[in-house]
Amino acid sequence: MKLSLRGEYALRALVVLGLNYGEGVVRIQAISDQQNIPKRFLEQILNDLKSAGVVASRRGVAGGYRLARPPQEITLATVVRHIEGALAPVSCVSERFYQKCSCPDEARCAIRSVMKEIREAVVKIAERVTVAEMCARARKLQEEPLGPLDFAI
């Protein structure tokens, strides 16, 4: 699985919405500014997540976006599958987006065997981690002091 910029931006926006869960809507400009995401691109991503039932919006001057469900109910797997498609590194090991591969003997392909293990590890983590957990990690990381190697030179 390779996460595109679209997928990364979607997850970053969901962390912002998760950190503000229960406090009303967050203006798209605030997400854009905070996460350094181009506003027009963010609008497309949030509309896509809205169609998936992950976020909800309110129009108008006091409008913005919020999570459509509690952050503990939204998994990375749900979001990444909607934005990116398969979690599998190759389509012949995908359970939801399977495509026949060009191997002469798919059942005995060593590469496919390894890729299947990789997919299973990715799926296990992506289905366990929720927006709530990402928010908890974000809060914890904000509290940790920067070490000497964390400063830009």
Buried (B, 14 or more C-beta within 10 A) or exposed (E): BEBEEEBEBBBBBBBBBBBBBEEEBBEBEBBBEBBEBEEEEBBEBBEBBBEBEBBBBEEEEEEBBBBBBEBEEBBBBBBBBBBBBBBBBBBBBBEEEEEEBEEEEEEEBEEBEEBBEBBBEBBEEBBEBBBBBBBBEBEEEEEEEEEEEEEEE
